[in-house]
Amino acid sequence: MPSFPVGTRRFAIVARVPGLAPHPKVLVSVSTPDNATTVCEHVQVDAVGDHLLVTIGVTPLIEDGIYRFEVALTAQPSASIDRPIVIGDPQRQARLGTPGAVLSLRGIHHVGPG
């Protein structure tokens, strides 16, 4: 389970998107454990072949729990990735023991730790 220090506001999502166009327009939103959804405003997008790297500059990672990251491309269906995240104490990972969940939807696949 990923662990972030309190106040972490920047991280990246990598996905394989078959048929990815160069310079895609991407919209990223984050749903927090209390079900509040925020559209990420500070997003850097890099596309190389079929791989998409989305660097998120400001996110509301302030409490432990399951976060849902949704990535929507203009000409593609959106995909969601659910990740349990621990904020603050990395030693809590061993005590929680909940494996991460990864959802792949409609041809977009999460790449990275699962």
C-alpha positions in Angstrom: 0.0 0.0 0.0 1.5 3.4 -0.9 2.3 5.8 1.9 2.8 9.5 1.5 4.0 12.1 4.0 1.4 14.5 5.3 1.1 17.4 2.8 2.1 15.4 -0.3 0.5 17.2 -3.2 2.4 15.9 -6.3 2.6 12.4 -7.8 2.1 10.6 -11.2 -0.1 8.1 -12.9 1.2 6.0 -15.8 -1.2 4.1 -18.1 -1.0 2.2 -21.3 -3.6 3.5 -23.8 -3.7 1.6 -27.1 -3.9 4.0 -30.0 -3.0 7.0 -27.9 -2.7 10.2 -30.1 0.2 12.6 -29.6 -0.6 15.6 -27.3 -3.8 14.1 -25.9 -6.2 16.3 -23.9 -6.6 14.8 -20.5 -8.9 15.5 -17.6 -8.0 14.0 -14.2 -10.2 13.9 -11.1 -9.7 12.5 -7.6 -12.3 11.2 -5.3 -11.2 11.2 -1.6 -12.2 8.6 1.0 -15.1 10.8 2.1 -16.4 10.8 -1.5 -15.5 14.4 -2.3 -14.5 14.7 -6.0 -12.0 17.3 -7.2 -10.9 18.0 -10.8 -7.1 18.3 -10.8 -6.1 21.7 -12.2 -2.3 21.4 -12.2 -1.7 18.4 -14.6 1.3 17.8 -16.9 0.7 15.2 -19.6 3.4 13.3 -21.5 2.5 10.7 -24.2 5.1 8.3 -25.6 3.8 5.7 -28.0 0.9 4.0 -26.2 2.0 5.2 -22.7 0.5 8.1 -20.9 2.3 9.8 -18.0 0.1 12.2 -16.0 1.9 14.2 -13.3 -0.6 15.8 -10.9 0.7 18.9 -9.1 -2.0 19.5 -6.5 -4.2 16.8 -5.0 -6.2 16.4 -1.8 -4.2 13.6 -0.2 -5.0 14.4 3.5 -6.5 11.3 5.0 -6.0 7.5 5.0 -8.3 5.5 2.8 -9.3 4.5 -0.8 -8.7 7.2 -3.4 -10.2 7.0 -6.9 -8.2 8.6 -9.7 -10.2 9.0 -12.9 -8.4 9.8 -16.2 -10.5 10.9 -19.1 -9.1 11.4 -22.6 -11.0 13.4 -25.3 -11.3 10.5 -27.8 -11.2 7.6 -25.4 -13.3 6.2 -22.6 -12.3 7.1 -19.1 -10.5 4.8 -16.7 -10.5 4.7 -12.9 -7.8 3.5 -10.6 -8.7 2.8 -6.9 -5.7 2.9 -4.5 -5.6 2.6 -0.8 -3.2 5.3 0.5 -1.8 5.8 4.0 -1.0 9.4 4.9 1.7 10.2 7.5 3.1 7.0 9.2 4.6 4.6 6.7 4.9 2.0 9.5 1.1 1.7 9.4 1.3 -0.2 6.1 2.2 -3.4 7.8 -0.6 -3.1 10.3 -3.3 -2.3 7.7 -2.5 -5.1 5.3 -5.1 -4.2 2.7 -4.0 -5.0 -0.9 -4.4 -2.3 -3.6 -7.2 -2.4 -6.1 -6.7 -1.6 -9.7 -9.5 -1.2 -12.2 -8.9 -1.3 -15.9 -11.7 -0.1 -18.0 -12.4 -0.2 -21.8 -8.9 -0.7 -23.1 -6.9 1.5 -20.7 -4.6 -0.4 -18.4 -2.9 0.8 -15.2 0.9 0.3 -15.3 2.8 0.2 -12.0 2.4 -1.3 -8.6 -0.9 -3.1 -8.1 
